[in-house]
Amino acid sequence: MHVSLNEFTSTCRRALDSLGFPPGEYEDAAEMVVWLEQHGLGGARLLGEILPRLADNRWPALSVTHTDGGCVIMQMDEGSILHGGSLAADLACTRALATGLGIVRLHGCSDRSFILGYLARCARRGHHIAAFWCTGEPRRAIQNVAVALADAKLPVFRRFRADGGGEQEADTDTLTLMATRDFAMLPAASAEHVDMELLEMVTAEEFEARSRRAWDQGVEIDATLWRDLSAIRDQRLVPTSDASRHRGAGETNPAD
Amino acid sequence: MATSVRRTVSTQADNPRPDTGRVPLRPASEVMDLERLGSLHQCRISFIRTIMRKVMAERWGIQRQRFDLDDNGYGTCIYRIASPTRIYNLVIFAQHLDAKDRSDRVIAQAWDLAFALCLGDVDEAYLAVLRENVPRQEAGRCDPRVLVLSRANRSLRNFDAMVDALASGEQPDPDALAKVGYLYRTTAVYGNGKFGIADYPRLRDSDDFGLPFSAQMFSVYLLRDFSIRQVEHIARRRAPDTAVGLHPKLQRYLGIGNSTGLGMAPFLINHPQLINQWLLMRESALSRCLGEIPNEQTRQQMIDLIDHSIAHTAQTHTDDPRQSKANQRLGQELADARDWLASTDTSEVMLWQALLNWSRAHASLETNELLNSLLMELYPERVDELEQTMAAAESQDLTPEMGTDDLLARLRRDYDWAIAYDFSDPEQTHLFWYRSAEKEEPRLGERGVDPGEENEMGLDIARQADSLYQALREWEAQQGQATPLVEFLLAYPRFKAIARRVQTLSEHAYGDIRANVLARGTLPIHLLRCKLAFFGATKFDPRSDRWVRITMFQGAPCIEDIGTHFADDWWMPLKPTVEELAPCTSR
């Protein structure tokens, strides 16, 4: 089904609001979903997969289990990165400003690719920030690396098979965020490293082209997902009545 | 606990700030008062003024390429528009509508006509797609070739009377057009991605429709021409031997109506950076004009403008007692202002500021703001360029490293008006906003009386700011010190939206409307009028405290006038006199 980005954003926001996301969080989570879709990384499909479990979380969904200056370990209770994961990135940025380097290890979270859209926002605010997470099956780990440099509109995203032979255990519920004030080293990861097999790389230019295409043409969303999102969104609508029409909307002689 | 880091992020690149000259901008406490916003009038940088200047200056080519209407005026009409850079088509579907189905409410399911502004030419195959979807409006689906989607209903008071008059060889009664100055009222004009149409960013860099709401306003402008051609067509089909065309003076005097309900209110609250930009440009224009040094010529021009406004106001009709009283007072106070201006011996250098001060001291908000709009008419060279910076990026980013003490200070400085409310008083939370299941229309309920409180919309900015203020104070007391905001939000994520808003708007003074919109007695119509004034509306005709009808493009050049001299002085038209309506023989 064809929808515009504005429609998709609005519907995601209101559906997540219906699911109990607090104000501010539902906007950020929706923007992370839309960002991934807009930039060609399947945000809508991933949202469709996790939608049934998004309603089950309690807020606040993140807790700090250890902190030591610029290093913080946080825990989610088997939640989605959409459940406040943006604040983990904000915490990394804050610690970076205070100590030079901010590292946040977030355990127990899924759907970590959604963080890409928030990295772009951190960069827009003037932070250098990178995210690392591991996907794949046990012993066939794939490292995902996203780097966003200060004031750049878009990050660069790479996926590597880290050891070239697939012998690494996959740590599939941890996200590592690294932010810094003066970062020249973040983009240093090179596709030419002998031990790394580059599986995919999306440059900022490619993201830009995908984004422009989405703004021009809208996006295609699975009709079932659209119906489900709309149904969740509509849970916050209030049934109408004559009183609602007359007093609530101020109706007087509408056909005159 | 980490210590806070002070840092400022500027968003000026996306929200341009113009030079304002030697006179300071009015403070937000004055400008953002809800009643004052509800007293605004259109001005030179209102959107319909801007689009008319553009169309006339660039001599857009507009042709009625297709006009397939039956005897009753039902059928399809296509306007082909050639701007200097692109081709557009406005496709109009006019259909029969039973009287019982005619409603201006957004909850209506059918309309007298529906229309779409499309990018590029429309072939027969695409026309069939549009015919299938455009008349269904919210129930249809469009694609990004459609830039604007809208619908309109006939004004019963005018339409039949005008057809009857023209068919019998007479011109319609100008008094009736002074009372209701249009044949059609639009009831929603959709842009920005609604129902599958093009997202606004597709237009943002366009030479033609990059400015806010310009595509929507242009579509409405063309509808005005269609309304004239349609009544003439019906009259000719009914009485080919006697029918006459509408007199050119009356064609220009005819506008297009709009009927607006509460749906417009959330927009103002949910787009604070855009609202800031609109008001910043308007206030900058005012400030620039106040800084100009008048002479006898400009003083006389201002007196003439005031006289013209008095006459226009006298021809403005409404059944609403509050607005009617306000219009009467406006007329009287304008006369007082004219007398003051004609007789004052204030030095010329200070004259405009003295006039502003006089109106602050002696006149209503309506008069204040109309005088401000009139003043801008004197200095187009100082005002008109500001229309180019009416757009703004709406992006509220958190500054997580900001100290809670810093945020508290910003709350005390910028949201003192919000903290001053006593939200333990039930009168201050008497109302709540909700979305109805009927087409998601925003409505107002009474707390404890109407159902839906648990699904309240988050438009309660004053209450949220007050809650944040109290929570931050408790947090600092618990922590024994200020902390970075992110630490607070990790514990209390429900404050993220309002915290981010306060941070963002501390750089955008005109972003938040300074009112508690939950309080008993709140008049939501003020919110509607503010936005409509920026559109360029005139003749505000409230139908209740939460629903208003207005007129647009009344007095504007007709499409046949494009390419002729344009004085940009059309915006407060006066009813044509009998002498001006000399017998018209055009058939």
Interface residues (C-beta under 8 A of the other chain):
Chain A: H2 V3 S4 L5 N6 E7 P22 P23 G24 E25 E27 D28 W59 P60 A61 L62 S63 V64 G69 G84 L87 D90 L91 C93 T94 R95 L97 A98 T99 R121 R124 R125 G126 W215 D216 Q217 G218 D234 R236 L237 V238 P239 T240 S241 A243 S244 R245 R247 G248 A249 G250 E251 T252 N253 P254 A255 D256
Chain B: A2 T3 V5 R7 V9 A99 R102 S103 D104 R105 I107 A108 R141 D143 P144 N153 L156 R157 N192 G193 K194 F195 G196 I197 A198 D199 Y200 P201 R202 S259 G261 L262 S395 D397 L398 T399 P400 E401 Y434 R435 S436 A437 E438 E440 E441 R443 L444 G445 E446 D450 P451 G452 N455 G458 Q464 P484 V486 E487 L489 L490 A491 Y492 P493 R494 F495 K496 A497 I498 A499 R500 R543 S544 D545 R546 W547
